[in-house]
Amino acid sequence: MLIAQLPTDEELRLQDLFSYDILDSESEKEFNDLVELAGQICHCPMSMITFIERDRQWFKARLDPGPRETTRDEAFCAHAILQSDVMIVEDARLDERFHDNPNTLDPTSPVRFYAGAPIVSPTGYNLGTLCVIHNEPRKLTVEQERALEILSAQITRLLELRAKNKRIRNRAEQIIDLKDKTVNAVLADQDQQQQQIAEQLHEQIAQEAAACKLFIRMAEDSEEQRSDYLHTANTYLEQIINDLRKLSNKINPSVLLSIPVEDLLIDHVRKLNEEVSFELKLKVTGSSVALPVEKTVMLFRIFEKWVQVLKKRSAVQQVNIHLVLTDRIELAVEDDGEKKDFSVAEKEIVAAGIDARVRKAGGTIKLVTGISNGNILSIEIPV
């Protein structure tokens, strides 16, 4: 048995092969179909797509049942990748390279006929072959040989498409991850800014408020200077209002302005599904809308708080969220958990701060409990 020589550019060829991440991948219909077609065209019971690695021959697809890999030393395809055209062995017993090959001498399914068309990458490296095998000596017609070449070229296109799709998926995952991190960072930054504002309010505005109260008391005690004291108190009051406006304007998460509210919830639902024991399903209908920042954050917080409430309930297996976007936002969250007493559920809403947030946004809230398949929380907020 003659062992095939290594291509002169073997290391570069292997790098090209590894770049497709095809080795040890799962079965794929597109490759299986090409193998089946090759077998039918060439009237061979065995047909395979093989890739030649450093020490093994690995089968991406094969028409007959058999192992997923063999040693490279015994592989006919290791010889086929050394040439640019279809390698044809009409009778392996008469070929000095294969007459004593274990595949030729196999008593149950001996290889007699072999034809392999190299799978050539766009950079010119022979990565493997599309081959057909028969246990009797045969010949190929010119048309059959050409068909193998066409099909092997199609395999190259599949490899390229597969690699491109993987790059797109990876890029999409990176973008989604970046959006998650951006949104979370913005929300965290807003929380931090709100904390800073609270501290400034406590130190700065509280002093102005105390001064305002002092002058009001002085006005009560002094009829003669009452007008002056009230004027001074009013000046402090105006300063308090201006400071509040100035500090509020510091909250400006501009990134959220460019993210439609439905995208925010879609990303958040995807993330929460990895954390909760029940399944969250989101349905969005209507046109895309970008809410004012404060309403976007408020809606996000309401949804987050209600999910936290549902996590504490028993028997919740699925939560359906329906977001309707028109001239107002309608959010319905339906769970299939235990039927809650209305007063208990109402207390949960108040305790989670949901009721206060909705009212502050000029919205309405409705709770339906004890229905046949669980409970529904409905919220409407004007855009």
N, C-alpha and C positions, 0 to 999 in steps of 0.2 A: 504494500500500500504506500503510495506516494503522498506525503503530507504537503499541502499547498504552501508555497512560499508566502511570506508576508509582503503586502504592497510596499513599495519604496516610501510612500508617504503615510505609513500605517498610523502613526501617532496623530497626525492631522485628520486622518479619516475617522479615527475613534472620537476625537474631539467633536467632529461634525455630527457623528452618530449620537453621542451623549447629549448634544445640544437640543435634540428633539424630545428628550425625556420619554422615549417610546418603550424602552426595555422594561420588561416585567409589568407593563400596563395591562389593564383589563381588556377583555374581548370587546371589539367594536364592530357593529353591523356593517359599516362602510367597507372595512377591510375584508370581512367575511364574505361579503357579496362579490368582491373582485376575485377572491380565491375560488368561489363556486363557479363564476363565469369562466375563469381560465380552465378549470377542469372540464367544463362542458364543451368549450371550443376545441380543446385538444383531445377530448375523449379519453381522459385519464382519471382513474379513481382517486389519485392522490394529488393534491395541489396545496401549495404553502406560500406564505410570505415569511421570509426569514431575514434576520439581521445578524451579522457576524460581529460578535464582540471579541474581546481580547483572547479568551480561552473557550468560548462556547458559541454555539449557533442557537439563537432564540427564535421561536416561532410566534409571530404576532397573530397569525391565523393559519388554520389548516383544514382541509376538507375531510381528512380522515381522523379518527380518534388516535391519539398518540401523545407522547411526552411534549412538554412545552420547550424543551431544550435538549441539545446533545453536545458532545465535545466538538470543538472546532476541527480537530485533527481528522475526524471521520466524515466531515461535512463535504458533500459534493459542492455546496454553495461557496465554500471557502476557495474553491478553484474558479467558480463562475465569476466572482468579483474581481478576478485578475484580468478579465477581458472586457471590452466595451460592447460587444454584441452578444447575442444569445448563445450560450454554451449548450451544445446538444451532444448527448451520449446515447447513441442508438442501442448499444448493447454493452452494459458495464462489464460483462465477463470478458469482452474482447479489448477492453481499454486498459493499458498498463497502469494507469493511475488508480483504477477502481476494481480490478479483477479480484483482488483479495481483500477488498474493503468489507468490514463487518456488515454493512448495509446490503452489499451485493450477496454475501453469503448467508444472510438471514433465512432460516428454513421456513418461516411462516409467511413472511412478506418481503421477498427479495426485491431489490431494486435492479431492474434491467434497463429501463429507459429513463433518461433524465433530460430535461430541458429547463434552463434557468436564464431569465432575463435580468440583468443587474438593475437594481434600484439606485438611480444616480441622483445625488443631491444637486441643487442649483449651483453649488460651488465645485461640482465635478467629481465628488467622491462616491465610490460604489459602496453603499451602506449595507446592502443585502441583495436578496433576489426574490423575484416571483418565479416559482418553479412548479413544474408538473412532473409527475412520476408514474410509471407503469411497471407492473411486474412481468411484462413481456417486452421483447425488443420491438421498437417502433420507429417511425419517421414522422417528421412534421412537414406539412405543406408550407409553402411560402406564406400563404395567408395566415396560417396558425402561428407561425413564427412572428409575423408582423403584429398579430393580435397580442402576443405576449409582450412585445415592446411597448405597444400602446397602453396596455394595462399596467405595466411597471411604471410608465410615466405618470399614470393616474395615481398610483400609490405615492409618488413623490409629491404630487399636488395635494393629496390628503395629508401627508406629513406637514407640509407647509401651512395648510389651513388649520390643522390641529394645533400647531405651534402658535399661529397667529391668534386663534381663539383663546389659548391659554394666556397669552400676553394681555389680551383684552380683559379677560376675567381678573387677572392679577391687578391690572391697572384699575379696574372698577372697584375691586376690594380695597385698594389703596385709597381711592377717592372717597369711598364710603367711610373708611376708617378715619380719613382726614376730616371729613365733615363731622363725624361723631366727636372727634377730639376738639374741633373748632367750636361746635355748638356747646359742648360741655365746658370748654374753657371760657366761652363768653358768659354762660350762665353762672359759672363759678366766680368769674370776675365781677359779674353784676352783684352776686351775693356779697362779695368782699367789699365792693364799693358801697353797697347799702350799709354794711357794718361800719365802714369808715364814716359814712354820712351820719349814722346814728351817734357815733362818738363825737363828731363835730357838732351835731345838734345839741348833744348833752353839754359840751363845754362852752360853745360859743352862743348859741341861741338861748340856752337856758339862762345865761347871764343877762342877756338883753330882756328876756321875759321877766326875770327878777327885778330888773331896774324899772321896767314898765309898771309892774305891780306896786313898787315902792312909790313911784310918782302918783299913781292912782290913790294910794292911801294918804299921801301928803295932800292931795287935792281935797280929799274928804275932810281932812282936819283943818284946812286953811281956806276959808272962804275968800280971803283977800287975794291969794295967789293961785286960786283954783284953776283959773283959765290958763296960766302959764304952765302949771304942773300937768294939766290934761294935754296941753299941746306937746310937752316933752314926752309924755307917755305915748301919745299917738305917733311921735317920731320914732320911738323905739319899736312900736308895733309895725310900722311900715318897714323898718330895717329887718325885723324878723321875717316878714313876708318875702322881702327881696332876697334874703339869705337862703330861705327855703327854696325859692325858685332857682337860684344860682346853683345850689347843691343838687337839686333834682336834675338839672340839665347836665350834670356830670355823668349821669347814667346814660350812656349812648352806645349800646352794643350794636354797632352798625352792621356787623356781619349778619345778624339775624334779619335785617331788612331785605337781604338778597336771597333768603331761604324761604320759599313758600311754606305755609303752615303744614300742608299735607306731607311735605318732605320731612319736616321735623318729626312728625308723628310716625311716619313710616320707618325712619331710622331708629326711633326710640322703641317702637314695637319690636323690631328685629332684635335690638339689644336686650330688651326685657324678656323675650322668649328664651334667652339663654340663662336667665336668672330665676324665673318663676316655675312652679311645678305644673301649672296649667298652661293651655295653649291660647295665645292671643292671636286673633284674626282681625285684620283691618281692611275695611272697604271704604274707598273714597269715591264720591260722586260729585259732579259739578265742576266748575271752572277753577283753575289755580288762582289762589289769592294770597297776597302778602299783607298780613295784618300789621297794624302799628306794633312797635316793639313791645310795649307794655301788655298788649292783649295776647301776643304770641307767647310771651313768657308765662302769662297768667294761665292760658289754656294748657300749656305744657305742664305747669305745676298741678293744675286740677287733675289732669289725666294721671300724672305720677302719684298723687295723693290717693286717688281712688284705687289704683292698682295695689297700693300698700294696704288699703282696707281689705281688698279681696284676698290678699295673701294670708290674712289672719282668719279667713273663713274656712270652713271645712267643706269638702265634697265639690269644690269648684274644679272642673276639668277643662272647661272652654269658656273664653270670654270673647264675644263678638263686638267689635267697635265699628260703628258706622259714622263716617264724617261726611256731612253734606255741606257744600260750599256754594252759596248763592249771594244774595245781598246781606246775608247773615250766616253765621256758623252754627250748625246743628251737630252736636256730638251725642251719640247714644251708645252707652256701654251696657251690654246685656251679658249676664253671667248665668250659668246653669247650676249654681250652688244651692245651698239650703235656702228655703224661703224665709226671709227675715221679717220679723215684726216691724211694722212701719215706724213706730216710735223709736225702736232700737236703731234702725237704719238711718233715721233722721238725725239721731244723736251722733252717729258715725260721720255723717256729712258735716255737721257743725264742728265736731271735734277735729276733723281733718282740715278745717279751714276752707272747705270747698264752697260752702254757702256764702261766706263773706266775700270770697274772691269773685264769684259770679255776680253777686249784687253790685259790687264795686264797679264791675265792667258794664253795668247796665243790662245784664242778661237775666234770664229766668232759669229756674231749675225745677225739674219734676222727677219724682221718684215713684216707681211702681214696684211693689213687693208682693210676694205670695202668688205670682202668676204660675202657670203650669210648668214652665221650664226655668224658673229662677227669678231674677230681679233685673230691673232696667233703671239706669240713671240717665236722664235726658237733660241736656243743657243747650240753651240758645243764647247766642251772643251777637249783637249787631256789629257789622263791620265798620 
